[in-house]
Amino acid sequence: MEEVRAGVDNVDHELLALLATRFGYMRAAARIKPERGQVRDEARKAAVIAAAVAEAEARGIPSQVIARMWDLLVEGSIGYELAEWDRLRRKA
């Protein structure tokens, strides 16, 4: 059991590293987008979640769980990007 838990811990560490990279892209997007209203894109959100669900199904993992996780991930990313957009414009 210790080996399994160590494996899970390692995967969690890798996931957090990937999320840090993803949030780096959110910072880049906040710099690039000229209008705050461009941050939220419902069509893009739906496409990202649909792609994650499709990949989950292809990999045999629970797609309903992935749909909920990705909805939280995308909403959190949007919130982060909005905060970053505001922060960058306050500096200027």
Phi and psi restraints in degrees (value plus and minus 20) as a CYANA .aco file:
   2 GLU   PHI     -80.0   -40.0
   2 GLU   PSI     -58.7   -18.7
   3 GLU   PHI     -84.6   -44.6
   3 GLU   PSI     -60.6   -20.6
   4 VAL   PHI     -83.9   -43.9
   4 VAL   PSI     -65.9   -25.9
   5 ARG   PHI     -83.6   -43.6
   5 ARG   PSI     -58.9   -18.9
   6 ALA   PHI     -83.5   -43.5
   6 ALA   PSI     -59.2   -19.2
   7 GLY   PHI     -83.5   -43.5
   7 GLY   PSI     -63.4   -23.4
   8 VAL   PHI     -82.6   -42.6
   8 VAL   PSI     -64.3   -24.3
   9 ASP   PHI     -80.2   -40.2
   9 ASP   PSI     -59.6   -19.6
  10 ASN   PHI     -85.2   -45.2
  10 ASN   PSI     -63.5   -23.5
  11 VAL   PHI     -83.1   -43.1
  11 VAL   PSI     -61.9   -21.9
  12 ASP   PHI     -78.9   -38.9
  12 ASP   PSI     -62.3   -22.3
  13 HIS   PHI     -80.8   -40.8
  13 HIS   PSI     -64.4   -24.4
  14 GLU   PHI     -84.8   -44.8
  14 GLU   PSI     -60.7   -20.7
  15 LEU   PHI     -81.1   -41.1
  15 LEU   PSI     -62.5   -22.5
  16 LEU   PHI     -85.1   -45.1
  16 LEU   PSI     -56.8   -16.8
  17 ALA   PHI     -83.8   -43.8
  17 ALA   PSI     -61.8   -21.8
  18 LEU   PHI     -86.7   -46.7
  18 LEU   PSI     -58.6   -18.6
  19 LEU   PHI     -85.0   -45.0
  19 LEU   PSI     -56.9   -16.9
  20 ALA   PHI     -80.9   -40.9
  20 ALA   PSI     -60.6   -20.6
  21 THR   PHI     -84.0   -44.0
  21 THR   PSI     -64.0   -24.0
  22 ARG   PHI     -80.1   -40.1
  22 ARG   PSI     -64.7   -24.7
  23 PHE   PHI     -88.0   -48.0
  23 PHE   PSI     -46.6    -6.6
  24 GLY   PHI     -82.0   -42.0
  24 GLY   PSI     -58.7   -18.7
  25 TYR   PHI     -87.1   -47.1
  25 TYR   PSI     -52.7   -12.7
  26 MET   PHI     -85.1   -45.1
  26 MET   PSI     -59.6   -19.6
  27 ARG   PHI     -82.5   -42.5
  27 ARG   PSI     -62.1   -22.1
  28 ALA   PHI     -83.1   -43.1
  28 ALA   PSI     -63.0   -23.0
  29 ALA   PHI     -82.0   -42.0
  29 ALA   PSI     -59.4   -19.4
  30 ALA   PHI     -82.7   -42.7
  30 ALA   PSI     -55.0   -15.0
  31 ARG   PHI     -90.7   -50.7
  31 ARG   PSI     -57.0   -17.0
  32 ILE   PHI    -100.2   -60.2
  32 ILE   PSI     -60.6   -20.6
  33 LYS   PHI     -90.8   -50.8
  33 LYS   PSI     101.6   141.6
  34 PRO   PHI     -95.1   -55.1
  34 PRO   PSI     -46.0    -6.0
  35 GLU   PHI    -137.2   -97.2
  35 GLU   PSI     116.5   156.5
  36 ARG   PHI     -79.0   -39.0
  36 ARG   PSI     -56.0   -16.0
  37 GLY   PHI     -84.2   -44.2
  37 GLY   PSI     -36.0     4.0
  38 GLN   PHI     -99.2   -59.2
  38 GLN   PSI     -30.8     9.2
  39 VAL   PHI     -85.9   -45.9
  39 VAL   PSI     -67.9   -27.9
  40 ARG   PHI    -107.8   -67.8
  40 ARG   PSI     102.5   142.5
  41 ASP   PHI    -154.0  -114.0
  41 ASP   PSI      76.8   116.8
  42 GLU   PHI     -82.0   -42.0
  42 GLU   PSI     -54.6   -14.6
  43 ALA   PHI     -85.2   -45.2
  43 ALA   PSI     -62.8   -22.8
  44 ARG   PHI     -84.3   -44.3
  44 ARG   PSI     -62.9   -22.9
  45 LYS   PHI     -77.7   -37.7
  45 LYS   PSI     -68.4   -28.4
  46 ALA   PHI     -81.0   -41.0
  46 ALA   PSI     -60.5   -20.5
  47 ALA   PHI     -86.3   -46.3
  47 ALA   PSI     -60.9   -20.9
  48 VAL   PHI     -84.0   -44.0
  48 VAL   PSI     -65.0   -25.0
  49 ILE   PHI     -86.3   -46.3
  49 ILE   PSI     -62.8   -22.8
  50 ALA   PHI     -81.1   -41.1
  50 ALA   PSI     -60.6   -20.6
  51 ALA   PHI     -84.7   -44.7
  51 ALA   PSI     -60.5   -20.5
  52 ALA   PHI     -85.7   -45.7
  52 ALA   PSI     -61.8   -21.8
  53 VAL   PHI     -83.4   -43.4
  53 VAL   PSI     -64.3   -24.3
  54 ALA   PHI     -81.7   -41.7
  54 ALA   PSI     -62.6   -22.6
  55 GLU   PHI     -87.3   -47.3
  55 GLU   PSI     -58.5   -18.5
  56 ALA   PHI     -80.1   -40.1
  56 ALA   PSI     -65.8   -25.8
  57 GLU   PHI     -81.3   -41.3
  57 GLU   PSI     -62.3   -22.3
  58 ALA   PHI     -84.5   -44.5
  58 ALA   PSI     -51.0   -11.0
  59 ARG   PHI    -110.5   -70.5
  59 ARG   PSI     -23.8    16.2
  60 GLY   PHI      54.4    94.4
  60 GLY   PSI       9.9    49.9
  61 ILE   PHI    -131.5   -91.5
  61 ILE   PSI     137.7   177.7
  62 PRO   PHI     -82.0   -42.0
  62 PRO   PSI      87.9   127.9
  63 SER   PHI     -87.4   -47.4
  63 SER   PSI     -49.9    -9.9
  64 GLN   PHI     -86.3   -46.3
  64 GLN   PSI     -58.0   -18.0
  65 VAL   PHI     -85.9   -45.9
  65 VAL   PSI     -64.6   -24.6
  66 ILE   PHI     -83.5   -43.5
  66 ILE   PSI     -59.6   -19.6
  67 ALA   PHI     -79.5   -39.5
  67 ALA   PSI     -64.6   -24.6
  68 ARG   PHI     -86.8   -46.8
  68 ARG   PSI     -63.4   -23.4
  69 MET   PHI     -81.9   -41.9
  69 MET   PSI     -64.1   -24.1
  70 TRP   PHI     -90.2   -50.2
  70 TRP   PSI     -53.2   -13.2
  71 ASP   PHI     -81.7   -41.7
  71 ASP   PSI     -65.0   -25.0
  72 LEU   PHI     -84.0   -44.0
  72 LEU   PSI     -61.3   -21.3
  73 LEU   PHI     -82.4   -42.4
  73 LEU   PSI     -68.0   -28.0
  74 VAL   PHI     -86.7   -46.7
  74 VAL   PSI     -63.7   -23.7
  75 GLU   PHI     -82.7   -42.7
  75 GLU   PSI     -61.7   -21.7
  76 GLY   PHI     -83.3   -43.3
  76 GLY   PSI     -58.3   -18.3
  77 SER   PHI     -86.2   -46.2
  77 SER   PSI     -60.6   -20.6
  78 ILE   PHI     -83.4   -43.4
  78 ILE   PSI     -65.6   -25.6
  79 GLY   PHI     -80.1   -40.1
  79 GLY   PSI     -62.0   -22.0
  80 TYR   PHI     -84.8   -44.8
  80 TYR   PSI     -64.3   -24.3
  81 GLU   PHI     -84.4   -44.4
  81 GLU   PSI     -59.8   -19.8
  82 LEU   PHI     -81.8   -41.8
  82 LEU   PSI     -65.3   -25.3
  83 ALA   PHI     -82.8   -42.8
  83 ALA   PSI     -60.3   -20.3
  84 GLU   PHI     -87.9   -47.9
  84 GLU   PSI     -61.2   -21.2
  85 TRP   PHI     -78.0   -38.0
  85 TRP   PSI     -67.5   -27.5
  86 ASP   PHI     -82.6   -42.6
  86 ASP   PSI     -65.2   -25.2
  87 ARG   PHI     -80.2   -40.2
  87 ARG   PSI     -64.0   -24.0
  88 LEU   PHI     -84.8   -44.8
  88 LEU   PSI     -57.4   -17.4
  89 ARG   PHI     -96.1   -56.1
  89 ARG   PSI     -47.7    -7.7
  90 ARG   PHI     -88.1   -48.1
  90 ARG   PSI     -52.6   -12.6
  91 LYS   PHI     -87.0   -47.0
  91 LYS   PSI     -53.4   -13.4
